[in-house]
Amino acid sequence: MSEVQPSFRIKRKAALSPAEYVEGILSGNRTVLSRAITLVESQRAEHQAIAEEVVSACIRHSGKSIRIGITGVPGVGKSTFIEAFGLSLIEAGRRVAVLAIDPTSQKSKGSILGDKTRMEKLATHEHAFIRPSPSSGSLGGIAPKTREAMLLCEAAGYNAILVETVGVGQSEIAVHSMTDFFLLLMLAGAGDELQGIKRGIMEMADLIAINKADGANRDKARLAQQEYQHALHFFPPHPNGWRPRTLTCSALTGEGIVEIREVIFEFEKKMSKNGWIERQRTEQASYWLRQALEHELLSRFYASEQVKAKLPELDAAVRKGEISPLRAAKALLKLLPQ
Ligand code: GDP
């Protein structure tokens, strides 16, 4: 036992106080930033307590960035695109943090950003920070953590935040609700249905980029771009005055990447000037308060011993039609301490 104790003690000593985390983050220390995000993602109450303190202290140093949501179905080229686009942002003098929300990663063992081989240059660049999606829990559990990780990255000096997600529905709404600009990556000739892209997701897009516009695919991509541009005319105008754009690009050759960057910079300039980014972020903060409340209430409900004991019985009664679902729900809610 005495042999393991010294290393244990060293490890314990390395545990940082909230103030040390904050200091490390504000000085741009990536290791400390990484460890702080691990605390944010942790399920353990003592970790969450420290994380809350750290995030609260960092919040007033956050916000000085453009927050970009990126989505598209698996295979559209998101990882390849983020590598090229991230490097192009760095070329323009930005510091880039890449985060992800992938509620499916539990099943597919962290597919999204898990495999960094397509982002090798970006991953090792001193001005980039890449963090895969938290791999456990539901979207309701993951998304708020990614949002807090984003605030910590901003406090650490990253001024372009990319939040990636897969094109599978709800997770887009979460990403859209924490970013300023929403970029939808598409392929030519795959058909909207095939790409699983719902009208609602297209409606959220500030820019649709048709990727893989290279080689024999170039003309098809241009055609698709025109079609999408046409389709976008039928959507209601955005209240901020921005007209969604369409572009083609090749994440592989780098063609069109700078144009995408410049469209986003134009958006950032206009929407900072007219105050939209700030107003939108205020609305988003309020939205996340409500999300957090719902998530917290639900977690407490299902964690309650009384609920756990009574739920199967009432569930069975509801299934048999002996009691209405609403009545059963009210009976269960009464079991919670008021
Ligand atoms: P993700 O699943 O959306 O992250 O897509 P990946 O970045 O993993 O890319 C899927 C495949 O498409 C890989 O084989 C890439 O090399 C390829 N790919 C990505 N972007 C392009 C592109 O612009 N042109 C071509 N020709 N292939 C690409």
Boltz pocket constraint, residues with backbone or C-beta under 6 A from the ligand:
constraints:
  - pocket:
      binder: B
      contacts: [[A, 72], [A, 73], [A, 74], [A, 75], [A, 76], [A, 77], [A, 78], [A, 79], [A, 80], [A, 81], [A, 118], [A, 211], [A, 212], [A, 213], [A, 214], [A, 249], [A, 250], [A, 251], [A, 252], [A, 253]]
      max_distance: 6.0
